[in-house]
């Protein structure tokens, strides 16, 4: 089979799964926004479609899909709801850690098809070595989907290590944690990015990853830094929100007229120019993001070390996607006039959501500074 045809078929298969979920996502939109988390029935639909298992190793029953599949899936879900896409993306990204969990722990957490993982890789706790494992205490923030998860990722320092040391990663059953319902953000309200705490919980050695742990499961997705692969889907998510906004504006422009004019917005040259600009921003950013990700995947499949230049391109293409998406949404949000400012407007929600994406470290304006510094100074 032609490799390109095979790739297209794989993408189409996963997009068909997403299409089957669209009615449920649309039906839950208001509930997701009001309750600030995904309803259990929708989480179950995402789980049963295996979307949380896109990057689970095949040896654990997952799909281990190449990154271009993840980009397409995340963007398509975000086109219907940014919060749903964010929560699903965060859970799916966590599976990259499965390759470094001890084999027994990997089977326990990721071998279960009902598993949904959330958590935080920001050091928020301390662990003390005890017989057979560790006792873990801490508090973590911005753990998207933690209220719906069955397992939680906790990054923490081990107290008996000299100096600060790199943080270790622990997997804790969600039932042994307390969710802190503190997510009250402007946008992505339904992502459930709450905090959680654990207090003196025993974590066996099989559910612990040491810094620099060797691969237990080999594969191109797992050999390099997680950041190489978890950042591009964030850019795809922003582009999906922008596509949603442009689509909403298209529908509005067919019927809305400006004061003192019989022309609909769709018939006005100035508005047409704005829509053309918004579409060019999204399309060009998507092309850059997919091209950089394809280069990354080629290097990963070849088994070569990821060069610094390619890391810089991944960072820059992700941030560019988020920046261009936010600008595209701003253009159509403004062009819609008073129709976009009410709380219930879908355009307003796109505007809020995409601007929260832009506050993630991987999408911030500081990325442009860091990449520019590397281009100019080599460091």
Secondary structure as GFF3:
##gff-version 3
##sequence-region A 1 379
A	DSSP	alpha_helix	3	35	.	.	.	ID=ss1
A	DSSP	alpha_helix	40	48	.	.	.	ID=ss2
A	DSSP	three_ten_helix	51	53	.	.	.	ID=ss3
A	DSSP	three_ten_helix	58	60	.	.	.	ID=ss4
A	DSSP	alpha_helix	67	78	.	.	.	ID=ss5
A	DSSP	alpha_helix	82	93	.	.	.	ID=ss6
A	DSSP	three_ten_helix	94	100	.	.	.	ID=ss7
A	DSSP	alpha_helix	103	110	.	.	.	ID=ss8
A	DSSP	beta_strand	117	130	.	.	.	ID=ss9
A	DSSP	beta_strand	133	144	.	.	.	ID=ss10
A	DSSP	three_ten_helix	146	148	.	.	.	ID=ss11
A	DSSP	beta_strand	151	158	.	.	.	ID=ss12
A	DSSP	beta_strand	168	173	.	.	.	ID=ss13
A	DSSP	three_ten_helix	174	176	.	.	.	ID=ss14
A	DSSP	beta_strand	178	180	.	.	.	ID=ss15
A	DSSP	three_ten_helix	189	191	.	.	.	ID=ss16
A	DSSP	beta_strand	193	204	.	.	.	ID=ss17
A	DSSP	three_ten_helix	205	207	.	.	.	ID=ss18
A	DSSP	beta_strand	208	209	.	.	.	ID=ss19
A	DSSP	alpha_helix	227	253	.	.	.	ID=ss20
A	DSSP	three_ten_helix	265	267	.	.	.	ID=ss21
A	DSSP	alpha_helix	269	302	.	.	.	ID=ss22
A	DSSP	alpha_helix	308	335	.	.	.	ID=ss23
A	DSSP	three_ten_helix	337	340	.	.	.	ID=ss24
A	DSSP	alpha_helix	346	357	.	.	.	ID=ss25
A	DSSP	three_ten_helix	361	363	.	.	.	ID=ss26
A	DSSP	alpha_helix	366	377	.	.	.	ID=ss27
###
